[in-house]
Every structure is written in structure tokens, then in C-alpha cells.
């Protein structure tokens, strides 16, 4: 049982390049999330998904797109990377307790992205 | 806009000391408050608190929620160097699948 995994672990991009971060979970969780973490800013939600085929915007969605084609995978795309997107990106997933209730989120190990 | 504030921002203590970390919140329809510990990588779950006044305990860590004061505390007794980490507080609303995180408290334990 691997939990939540993320690939890649590290990446350096030049401004304007594109990339996709992959998140996978093997806990059969309905909900999945993408966060970014910057010094002094805590964890900020980029996009999230409440089930296969659905996505929604979080607190800081600009410059990112996501897709949830399979329940176990949640992809985060950067179409044209900017230096402001230098950050550590975390994926998380959580169980659906029913009636709109979720429980604790389980986090992946993170991806450190640098945009030069 | 939902808001979670943690204090202090950072704390340095000696091994064996007891520490208290604070979290206060302003949210629209509070359901639960969660504490996470973040060492070098991913945050790991510590506690989820939903009812006021009921202490949750795990070893040397304990936490309690005060819904009247819109706050929670996390206590760590007999601290060890392995307790050095960033402690994150987050809240979740009813009918909302999202967590709102505070900026965290960086705890450093000196041997």
C-alpha cells in the first residue's frame, strides 16, 4: 500500500516551458487535492476534485490546469511556467464520509519545482 | 474569507520542555479542526477535533478545541529532538471538501 505518490520529485523548468505533475493514490479515495507551499504562506489549495471526471478551483488556480480521468490519478499541468510558480507542490487525497463530509487528508511526498 | 492563524510563528525550546501551540480560526460554517506535523516532506496527520472540550491524546501530544473561543491548542510534553517540525493547523467547513491551513508554527528542540 503506497498511499499517495507523486512524480517527479524534483524539476527545473525554464520560463515558458510546460510540464505535468502526476499524483496517484491507492486508497480508493474520492477526493484529491493539489497544494503549493511557499515560505511563510502555509499550504494553499490550487485545484481539487471530488470524484472522477470532476475538478474545481481552489484558492490560487491561475496558471494551472488539472484533470481527473481516473479515480486514482490527479494531474496538475503548468502550460507556460513562470518564476512565480517556483514552489513545493503537494498532492493529497481523502475519504468521502458521505453527506458531503470528508476526513483527514493524506499527503504525497511533494515535488520541488524551480522555474528559472 | 475563511482564516486560520497560528502562533507563535516559531519556537525554540530545550529538550524536556513542554510547549503549547495555538490555532485560532474565523470560518463560515465550522465542522472540524485538524493538526498536522510536517518534517522534511509531507504533512502527517495528528488529530481531528470536532467537539469542544474533549481532549485528544497520542503519547506526549494532546490537543483540545474551544468552539466558544474559536481556537485550539496543541500541547507537547517532555519534548524530544524528533518533535522538531512545522506544526500545521487546518479547518474544514460543513458541506465543503476543502481544508484551510494556517501558516504553521516552526518548533525547534535543542538537545
HADDOCK unambig.tbl for C-alpha pairs under 7 A between the chains (distance, minus, plus):
assign (segid A and resid 40 and name CA) (segid B and resid 103 and name CA) 6.12 0.50 0.50
assign (segid A and resid 41 and name CA) (segid B and resid 103 and name CA) 5.42 0.50 0.50
assign (segid A and resid 42 and name CA) (segid B and resid 101 and name CA) 6.52 0.50 0.50
assign (segid A and resid 42 and name CA) (segid B and resid 102 and name CA) 5.98 0.50 0.50
assign (segid A and resid 42 and name CA) (segid B and resid 103 and name CA) 3.88 0.50 0.50
assign (segid A and resid 42 and name CA) (segid B and resid 104 and name CA) 6.31 0.50 0.50
assign (segid A and resid 43 and name CA) (segid B and resid 101 and name CA) 6.00 0.50 0.50
assign (segid A and resid 100 and name CA) (segid B and resid 95 and name CA) 5.09 0.50 0.50
assign (segid A and resid 100 and name CA) (segid B and resid 96 and name CA) 6.90 0.50 0.50
assign (segid A and resid 101 and name CA) (segid B and resid 95 and name CA) 6.48 0.50 0.50
assign (segid A and resid 101 and name CA) (segid B and resid 97 and name CA) 6.99 0.50 0.50
assign (segid A and resid 102 and name CA) (segid B and resid 97 and name CA) 6.05 0.50 0.50
assign (segid A and resid 107 and name CA) (segid B and resid 42 and name CA) 5.70 0.50 0.50
assign (segid A and resid 107 and name CA) (segid B and resid 43 and name CA) 6.27 0.50 0.50
assign (segid A and resid 108 and name CA) (segid B and resid 42 and name CA) 5.93 0.50 0.50
assign (segid A and resid 109 and name CA) (segid B and resid 41 and name CA) 5.51 0.50 0.50
assign (segid A and resid 109 and name CA) (segid B and resid 42 and name CA) 4.79 0.50 0.50
assign (segid A and resid 110 and name CA) (segid B and resid 41 and name CA) 6.66 0.50 0.50
assign (segid A and resid 110 and name CA) (segid B and resid 42 and name CA) 6.42 0.50 0.50
